[in-house]
Structure formats: structure tokens, C-alpha cells
Amino acid sequence: MVAQLLRLRVDLLAGGVRGGARHAVLVVVGSLLGLVAAVFVAGELLELRGAPVEVARSVAVPVGTFVPVAFTVVPLVLGGTDQFDPRRFTVFGIDRRRLAVGLGVAGLVGIPVLCVAIVAVGQVGTWSRNGGLVVLALVAAVLGIATCALLARVGSAVGAMLIAPHRSRDAGWLAALVVVVLGLPVASLLLRTSWLDPSSAELRTVADVAGWTPWGAAWAVPADIASGRVGEGVLKLLVALVVVGLLGLAWWALVGRALETVDGRATARRYQGLGWFARFGSSPVGAVAARALTYWARDPRYRMSYLVIVFVPIVVLPLGVAGVPWHWTALVPLPLMALIAGFLPHNDVSYDNTAVWLHVASGAPGWSDRLGRLVPVLVVGVPAVVAGAAVSAKLFGDWTAFPVLTGVAVGALLAGLGLSSVVSVALPYPTVRPGDHPFQQPQAAGTTAAVAQTTMVIGILLSVVPATWLGVLAFTDGPEPWAVLTLLVGLGVGAVVLIGGVALGGRLFDRHGPDLLAAAQRN
């Protein structure tokens, strides 16, 4: 059975190269890039053989820890595409032991595990300073490779089970997005000159902490023994063995579950009453607003959009690391969040897809459609901006910032919504279809998407220039009278752009309704 699964694994890898020309090129180029990166890392680790032990430890342990972390995140998110998912073999009558062992061994064949093996060889070279360390480094390398291989199997199996339902699949992509967003400030911290110095205290602290994690324990064993931390090295060896054992048990349990259970039926949620439609009445604006609120609450595409705003405050970390005083960084997130919130509905018509015919065929005035679609962002966004301005002013330490931030942020929000009312009608472009996950973008959106998005960003920035300038004067020349003027000008300009955008967008909607329906059908 193991031999058959190994042959199947090899055939699948070869089939990836024998596919279409474009796919084959991507597979070959991606594999070569991975191998080149692994060889480069292994070479850098080999050069540490002559370096002081503490310096080599502060580099080798974090590098080794990063590899299993990648083997944890990537398979979990992409588990739905795993061709060696145990559930695919349930109809062949293979017993649990043979299937678990066979798939586990077959999982060792592939470019990712080969790259790990190359990096492990570099680690062995780093600690080949005497015979005892070489043996420990070899044991650690085997444990590290086994950990990565089992993480890939377990992560793929768990990801396949979680990502199968549509909503859980969206949650998986959201988790990947969170990892990327959180990784940006972490990368900015690690790029500090002091962190890049292998002899720095910060990097040594990272090595100390990483060595006690399930991902870094195996890689830290020879490093600790070489640096004289024999007790810690032995304990970390036990941790690495326990991690491999637990992952093996998890894999055994997942294979057993795949053989003994079947996927449950999808459950449909039942709703009572008319929801928002009952609360907003039967007016054209109320009906559109109720429909828009329902979309924003239930549609994963909308949820993914506004959940991105939650992570905007993380931008203060790179600014603080770069030397910007921390109290000044408190003024940055709120205007950015307001800009993004105003930007979100700029392609709202295309999100409707063919359902936009309801708005076109109803005969309701276009301005009611434009205004109704903005209700969800207005009823949530304006109070949130005011509350955020109060929090930012508190963190800044001067309540002068409250009217300034309120004027700039609310102005950006209102101006963005007004511009969105026009752009979503004048420049609709293909977007995610209803039912697809938020990252499944259409293959060809042409230049319309770039023009629409650029127009939105530039338009919002130009709209907040007056309020921003007055806000700068409030901080440089004193709050009187600039802080109040910032609030009034920001609200005034935003309101003018919002009203003008709804009126102009309504006229365009009345005039180009059939064209909008045709554009939506091309999504």
C-alpha cells in the first residue's frame, strides 16, 4: 500500500508538469524558487559554523522556527485542494493503519519537504563542531522534518474539513488575511538594524522564546547544548518528541474520522418575519436600505470588506518603530478607517449582479437607490467615527484632536460615500459573484477597475484637503479658532459632496439603468 501511494504521489507531481503550458511553467518556476531559497538559507547557516555559539544560536533557531510555522498556516488555508485528503480514499476499503502510514510516507515526497530537508542539512552544518553535536543536530533535523511533514498532513486534513462549508472557507481566507496583516508590522519590527545584528539582545530573546514553542523546540536542541544550556536542551528534546507524538496521534485520529464519518448535510438557516424590511417601511429609500443592510450583515463579500477596517490601527506599529512619537500615531488610524469605509461602496451595483434588475424595473427614482445603499455605512460609520475620535483624542492627550479628527474623518466618510454614489454607476466593473468567496476575483476587469479605484482615492483626498489643512493649523497655531473651523469645514464639504453625489448618481442611474443591468451580467 505504501508503495502504491508513493507511486500515486510521484504521478501526481509529474502530472503537474505535464498539464497546460502556463500551469507547468508556474509549477516549475515555483519549485525552482523554493529550492533556490532553501539552498540560500542552508548556505547562510553553513557559514555560521565558524561564528560564536551565541551568534549562531540567535540566527539558526528563529530561522528553523519559521519553517514549521509556514507548514502550519499554508496547509490549513489551502486544505480544500489537498489531493491526499484521507476522505478521498474512504471508498477503497483501505484499513486505518495502512492508509495513515501510506499517506504519511507519501507526504514526505514533494518540493516543500525537500526544501525543509535542505535547510535541516544547513542546520546540521552549523552545529558540526564535534561528534556529539553532530549526532544531536541529526536527531534535531529528523524531528524537524517529521514535525513539518506531520503539520502539513494534519493542517491539510483539518483545513479540508473546515473549508468545505462555504462560510468556513471564507473564515479560512480571513484567517490568512489576518496572518498577512499582522505579519506586516512584525516584518517592520524585524527589519530594524538592531534586530538584524545577530549579537543583539533582541534576537537572542527571540531565539530563547522560539526554542520553547512546538515549532522551534527541535531546532533549538543542538543550539542550547552547544551554548552550555544542557538542561534546557534536554527539555526541548523532550518537547520536540512530544510534539511529533501528538501530531502523529492527531493524524491517526483524523484518518479514523475520515473513514468512519461522512460529511454532514448543509443546514439552512430559518428566519422569521421580514427583518429590516419590516422596520424601514415600504418607501423606495427604506426598501433599498433594508436590502443593503441585509447584504452587509449576511453576505460574506461585504463582511470581508468591512472586517479589513478592524486591522487598520496596526499601521501605527511601523510608524512608531520608524521614530514617530507614539502619541502622534494615535491620530493616524481613524482618518484611514473613514477613507476605507467611504471607499467600500464604490462598486456596490456590481455586487448585486443580476439582482440589480429589481432596482431598474421598479421605476423608483435613482436618488432613492443611491441614498438607500448608503444607509448601512452612515448609521454605523458616523457614530463609530465620533467614538473613534474621542478614543484617539484621549490617547493623544489633548482634546483639541477631537473636533479636528471628527471633521477630517467624517468629511472623508461622507465624501467617499458621495463619490461612491457616482462611481458605482458610472464605472461599474466585474467583481466577486454572489456565492463565491471574497478572494475569487474575476480574471479580467480591464482598466475600469483601476480608473474607478484611483478616482475614488484621489477624490476623497482632495475633499479632505481643506479640513486637513485647518487641522494642521489647529496643532501648530493653537486650537482657536482652527479646531472648530476644521469640524465645520470637514462636515460641510463632506455633506456637499454626499448630497451632490447622490443627486448626480441618481440621474445617471435613471439614464443608464439598462446599461447597468448589462454590465452586471458580464461579471
C-alpha positions in Angstrom: 0.0 0.0 0.0 2.8 2.4 0.9 4.5 1.7 -2.5 1.2 2.3 -4.4 0.6 5.6 -2.6 4.2 6.7 -3.3 3.8 5.9 -7.0 0.5 7.8 -7.0 2.3 10.8 -5.3 5.0 10.8 -7.9 2.4 10.5 -10.7 0.5 13.5 -9.3 3.7 15.6 -9.1 4.6 14.6 -12.7 1.1 15.4 -13.8 1.5 19.0 -12.5 4.3 19.4 -15.0 2.5 17.7 -17.9 -0.5 20.0 -17.6 -1.1 23.1 -19.6 1.9 25.2 -20.6 1.0 28.1 -18.3 0.4 25.7 -15.3 3.6 23.8 -16.0 5.7 26.9 -16.1 4.2 28.1 -12.8 4.9 24.8 -11.1 8.4 24.6 -12.4 9.3 28.2 -11.6 7.7 28.0 -8.1 9.6 24.8 -7.4 12.9 26.3 -8.5 12.3 29.4 -6.5 11.6 27.3 -3.4 14.7 25.2 -3.9 16.9 28.2 -4.6 15.6 29.9 -1.4 16.2 26.7 0.6 19.8 26.4 -0.7 20.5 30.0 0.0 19.3 29.6 3.6 21.2 26.4 4.1 24.4 28.2 2.7 23.9 31.0 5.2 23.5 28.6 8.0 26.7 26.7 7.0 28.6 29.9 7.2 27.7 30.2 10.9 29.8 27.1 11.7 32.7 29.3 12.5 30.7 32.0 14.2 30.4 32.4 18.0 27.9 29.9 19.5 25.5 32.7 20.7 25.5 34.4 17.4 24.8 31.2 15.5 22.1 30.3 18.0 20.4 33.7 17.7 20.1 33.1 13.9 19.6 29.4 13.5 16.8 28.9 16.0 14.5 31.7 14.6 15.1 30.6 11.0 14.3 27.0 12.0 11.1 28.1 13.8 9.8 30.0 10.9 9.7 26.9 8.6 7.2 24.8 10.7 5.1 27.9 11.2 4.7 28.2 7.4 3.8 24.4 7.3 1.1 25.2 9.9 -0.6 28.2 8.2 -0.4 27.3 4.5 -1.9 23.8 4.6 -4.6 24.9 7.0 -5.8 27.6 4.5 -5.3 25.6 1.3 -6.5 22.3 2.7 -9.5 22.1 0.4 -7.1 21.5 -2.6 -5.2 18.6 -0.9 -5.2 15.6 -3.3 -4.2 13.3 -0.4 -7.1 14.2 1.8 -8.0 10.9 3.6 -11.6 11.4 2.7 -10.7 10.8 -0.9 -9.7 7.2 -0.1 -12.8 6.2 2.0 -14.4 4.3 -0.9 -11.5 1.9 -1.5 -11.8 -0.1 1.7 -8.3 0.6 3.0 -7.8 -0.1 6.7 -6.9 2.7 9.0 -3.3 1.7 9.7 -2.2 1.2 6.1 -3.9 4.4 5.0 -2.4 6.5 7.8 1.1 5.2 7.3 0.9 5.3 3.5 -0.4 8.8 3.2 2.1 9.9 5.9 5.0 8.5 4.0 3.8 9.7 0.6 3.5 13.2 2.1 7.3 13.2 2.5 7.7 13.2 -1.3 7.5 16.8 -2.6 9.3 20.0 -3.1 8.2 21.6 0.3 9.6 18.7 2.4 12.7 18.6 0.2 13.2 22.3 1.0 12.9 21.6 4.7 15.5 18.8 4.4 17.9 21.2 2.6 17.5 23.8 5.4 18.0 20.9 8.0 21.3 20.0 6.4 22.4 23.6 6.8 21.4 23.4 10.5 23.5 20.2 10.9 26.4 22.0 9.3 26.0 24.9 11.7 26.5 22.6 14.7 29.0 20.2 13.3 31.6 21.4 15.8 32.2 18.0 17.5 30.9 14.4 17.2 28.3 14.8 19.9 26.8 17.9 18.5 26.6 16.3 15.0 24.5 13.5 16.4 22.2 15.9 18.2 21.9 18.0 15.1 21.0 15.0 13.0 18.3 14.0 15.6 17.0 17.5 15.6 16.9 17.6 11.8 14.9 14.4 11.7 12.5 15.7 14.3 12.2 19.0 12.5 11.4 17.3 9.1 8.9 14.9 10.8 7.2 17.9 12.5 6.9 19.8 9.2 5.6 16.7 7.3 3.0 15.9 10.0 2.0 19.6 10.3 1.3 19.5 6.5 -0.8 16.4 6.8 -2.7 17.4 9.9 -3.2 21.0 8.6 -4.4 19.9 5.2 -6.9 17.4 6.8 -8.2 20.0 9.2 -8.4 22.6 6.5 -10.3 20.3 4.2 -12.9 19.7 6.9 -13.2 23.3 7.9 -13.0 24.9 4.4 -15.6 22.6 2.8 -18.6 24.6 4.0 -18.7 28.0 2.2 -18.8 30.1 5.3 -15.9 28.3 7.0 -14.0 28.6 3.7 -14.4 32.3 3.9 -13.2 32.2 7.5 -10.1 30.4 6.4 -9.3 33.1 3.9 -10.0 35.7 6.6 -7.5 33.9 8.8 -4.9 34.0 6.1 -5.6 37.7 5.6 -5.2 38.3 9.4 -1.9 36.5 9.3 -0.7 38.7 6.4 -1.9 41.9 8.0 -0.3 41.1 11.3 2.9 40.0 9.6 3.4 43.4 8.1 4.2 45.2 11.4 6.1 42.2 12.6 8.3 42.4 9.5 8.8 46.1 10.1 10.0 45.4 13.6 12.4 42.7 12.4 13.9 45.0 9.8 15.2 47.3 12.4 19.0 47.5 12.3 19.4 46.4 15.9 17.3 43.3 15.2 19.3 42.3 12.2 22.5 42.2 14.3 22.9 38.5 15.3 24.6 39.6 18.5 21.8 41.9 19.6 19.8 41.2 22.7 16.5 41.3 20.9 17.4 38.5 18.5 18.7 36.4 21.4 15.4 36.9 23.2 13.6 35.7 20.1 15.7 32.6 20.0 15.0 32.0 23.7 11.3 32.2 23.2 11.1 30.4 19.9 13.0 27.5 21.3 10.2 26.7 23.8 7.5 26.7 21.1 6.3 23.5 19.4 7.7 24.9 16.1 11.2 25.7 17.4 11.9 23.1 20.1 13.6 20.6 17.7 15.8 23.3 16.1 16.9 24.6 19.4 18.3 21.4 20.9 21.8 21.4 19.4 22.0 25.2 19.8 21.3 25.0 23.6 23.7 22.1 24.1 26.4 24.0 22.2 25.9 27.1 24.3 26.1 25.2 27.6 22.4 25.0 28.4 22.4 21.3 28.7 19.3 21.1 30.9 17.2 23.3 28.5 18.5 21.3 25.6 17.3 18.0 27.1 13.9 19.5 28.0 13.5 20.9 24.5 14.3 17.5 23.0 11.5 16.0 25.1 9.2 18.8 23.9 10.1 18.1 20.3 9.4 14.3 20.8 6.1 15.1 22.5 5.1 17.4 19.6 5.9 14.7 17.0 3.9 12.2 19.0 0.9 14.4 19.4 0.9 15.3 15.7 1.1 11.5 14.9 -1.9 10.9 17.2 -3.8 13.8 15.6 -3.1 12.3 12.1 -4.2 8.9 13.3 -7.5 10.3 14.7 -8.1 12.4 11.5 -7.7 9.3 9.3 -10.0 7.3 11.5 -12.6 10.1 11.4 -12.4 10.3 7.6 -13.0 6.5 7.4 -15.9 6.3 9.9 -17.9 9.5 9.2 -19.4 11.2 6.2 -19.8 14.9 5.6 -23.0 16.3 7.2 -25.7 17.9 5.2 -25.7 21.6 4.8 -28.1 23.2 7.2 -30.3 26.1 6.1 -30.9 28.9 8.5 -34.5 29.8 9.0 -35.7 33.4 9.5 -38.9 34.7 10.9 -40.5 37.9 9.8 -39.3 40.5 7.2 -36.3 41.7 9.2 -35.1 45.1 8.2 -37.9 45.4 5.6 -40.5 45.5 8.3 -38.5 48.2 10.2 -37.9 50.5 7.3 -41.3 50.5 5.7 -42.3 50.4 2.1 -40.8 53.6 0.8 -38.2 53.3 -2.1 -35.4 54.5 0.2 -36.5 52.3 3.0 -36.7 49.2 0.8 -33.3 49.7 -0.7 -31.8 50.5 2.8 -33.3 47.3 4.2 -31.9 45.3 1.3 -28.5 46.9 1.7 -28.4 46.3 5.5 -29.3 42.6 4.9 -26.4 42.3 2.4 -23.9 44.0 4.8 -25.0 41.7 7.6 -25.2 38.3 5.8 -23.1 38.5 2.6 -19.5 37.2 3.2 -18.2 39.6 0.5 -19.4 42.6 2.5 -18.3 41.1 5.8 -14.8 40.6 4.4 -14.7 44.2 3.2 -15.5 45.9 6.5 -13.6 43.5 8.7 -10.5 44.7 6.9 -11.1 48.1 8.6 -10.6 46.4 12.0 -6.9 45.9 11.3 -6.1 49.4 10.1 -4.9 50.5 13.6 -2.0 48.1 13.2 -0.3 50.7 10.9 0.8 52.6 14.0 3.3 50.0 14.8 5.6 50.6 11.8 5.3 54.4 12.4 6.3 54.0 16.0 9.2 51.8 15.1 10.3 54.4 12.5 10.6 57.0 15.2 7.3 58.8 15.1 6.2 59.8 18.6 3.6 57.3 19.8 1.1 59.9 20.8 1.1 61.3 17.3 0.4 57.8 15.8 -2.9 57.9 17.6 -4.1 60.5 15.0 -3.4 58.2 12.0 -5.8 55.2 12.1 -9.2 57.0 12.3 -8.9 59.0 9.0 -7.7 55.9 7.2 -10.6 53.9 8.5 -13.0 56.6 7.5 -11.5 56.7 4.0 -11.8 53.0 3.6 -15.4 53.0 4.8 -16.3 55.6 2.3 -14.4 53.7 -0.4 -16.2 50.4 0.1 -19.5 51.0 -1.7 -17.8 52.3 -4.9 -18.7 49.2 -6.8 -21.9 48.3 -5.0 -24.0 47.9 -8.1 -21.8 45.2 -9.4 -22.1 43.3 -6.1 -25.8 43.0 -6.9 -25.0 41.1 -10.1 -28.3 40.4 -12.0 -30.4 41.3 -9.0 -29.9 44.9 -9.9 -32.8 44.5 -12.3 -35.1 44.8 -9.3 -33.9 48.4 -8.8 -34.1 49.2 -12.5 -37.5 47.6 -13.1 -39.2 49.1 -10.0 -39.4 52.6 -11.5 -38.2 54.1 -8.3 -36.2 57.3 -8.7 -32.5 56.8 -9.0 -31.6 59.0 -6.0 -33.6 56.7 -3.7 -31.4 53.8 -4.8 -28.3 55.9 -4.3 -29.3 57.1 -0.8 -30.7 53.7 0.4 -27.4 51.9 -0.4 -25.5 54.4 1.8 -27.7 53.9 4.9 -25.7 50.9 6.4 -22.4 52.8 6.2 -24.0 56.1 7.5 -25.8 54.6 10.5 -22.8 52.6 11.6 -19.9 54.8 10.3 -20.8 58.2 11.7 -21.3 57.1 15.3 -18.2 54.9 15.1 -16.1 57.8 13.7 -17.2 60.1 16.6 -16.5 57.4 19.2 -13.1 56.7 17.5 -12.3 60.4 17.6 -12.9 60.5 21.3 -10.6 57.5 21.9 -7.9 58.9 19.6 -8.0 62.3 21.4 -7.7 60.5 24.8 -4.7 58.6 23.5 -3.2 61.7 22.0 -3.5 63.5 25.3 -5.2 66.7 24.0 -8.9 67.1 23.4 -8.1 69.6 20.6 -7.8 66.5 18.5 -11.4 65.5 19.0 -13.0 68.2 16.7 -10.1 68.0 14.3 -10.4 64.2 13.9 -14.1 64.3 13.7 -14.1 66.9 11.0 -11.4 65.2 8.9 -12.8 61.6 9.4 -16.5 62.4 9.0 -15.6 64.6 6.0 -13.7 61.7 4.4 -16.5 59.3 5.1 -19.3 61.5 3.7 -17.2 62.5 0.6 -16.3 58.9 0.0 -20.0 57.9 0.1 -20.9 60.7 -2.2 -18.3 59.8 -4.7 -19.2 56.1 -4.5 -22.8 57.0 -5.5 -21.5 58.3 -8.8 -18.6 55.9 -9.4 -20.6 52.7 -8.8 -23.0 53.8 -11.6 -20.5 55.5 -14.0 -17.7 53.0 -13.7 -19.0 49.5 -12.6 -16.5 46.7 -13.1 -16.6 42.9 -12.7 -16.3 41.8 -9.1 -16.9 38.7 -6.9 -20.1 36.9 -7.8 -22.7 36.1 -5.2 -21.9 32.8 -3.6 -18.1 33.0 -4.3 -15.6 33.6 -1.6 -14.3 37.2 -1.3 -10.9 36.5 -2.9 -12.2 34.8 -6.1 -11.8 37.9 -8.3 -12.8 37.7 -12.0 -9.9 37.2 -14.4 -10.4 40.3 -16.4 -11.7 43.6 -15.0 -9.9 45.7 -17.7 -8.8 49.3 -16.9 -12.2 50.3 -15.4 -11.3 48.9 -12.0 -8.1 50.9 -11.8 -9.8 54.1 -13.0 -12.7 53.7 -10.6 -10.5 53.0 -7.6 -8.0 55.7 -8.5 -10.8 58.2 -8.9 -12.2 57.3 -5.5 -8.9 57.7 -3.6 -7.9 60.9 -5.3 -11.5 62.4 -4.9 -11.6 61.6 -1.2 -8.1 63.0 -0.6 -9.0 66.2 -2.4 -12.2 66.6 -0.5 -10.4 66.4 2.9 -7.6 68.8 1.9 -9.3 71.9 3.4 -10.2 70.2 6.7 -6.7 68.7 6.9 -5.0 72.0 6.4 -7.1 73.6 9.1 -6.4 70.7 11.4 -2.6 71.2 10.9 -3.1 74.9 11.8 -5.0 73.8 15.0 -2.0 71.9 16.2 0.6 74.4 15.1 -1.0 77.8 15.8 -3.4 76.8 18.6 -6.9 75.4 18.8 -8.7 78.7 18.5 -10.4 79.1 16.0 -8.9 76.4 13.8 -10.3 73.3 15.6 -13.9 74.4 15.3 -13.3 75.5 11.7 -11.8 72.1 10.9 -15.0 70.4 12.2 -17.3 72.8 10.4 -15.4 72.7 7.1 -15.0 68.9 7.2 -18.7 68.3 7.8 -19.7 71.0 5.3 -17.5 69.7 2.4 -18.4 66.1 3.1 -22.2 66.9 3.2 -21.9 68.9 -0.1 -20.1 66.0 -1.8 -22.6 63.5 -0.4 -25.7 65.4 -1.5 -24.2 66.2 -4.9 -23.1 62.6 -5.4 -26.5 61.2 -4.5 -28.2 63.6 -6.9 -25.8 63.1 -9.8 -25.6 59.3 -9.2 -29.4 59.2 -9.2 -29.6 60.9 -12.5 -27.0 58.5 -14.0 -28.9 55.6 -12.6 -32.2 56.7 -14.2 -30.4 57.3 -17.5 -28.2 54.2 -17.6 -30.3 51.6 -15.8 -30.4 49.0 -18.7 -26.6 49.5 -19.2 -26.0 48.7 -15.6 -28.0 45.5 -15.9 -25.9 44.5 -18.9 -22.7 45.3 -17.1 -23.8 43.3 -14.1 -24.5 40.3 -16.3 -20.9 40.4 -17.6 -19.5 39.9 -14.1 
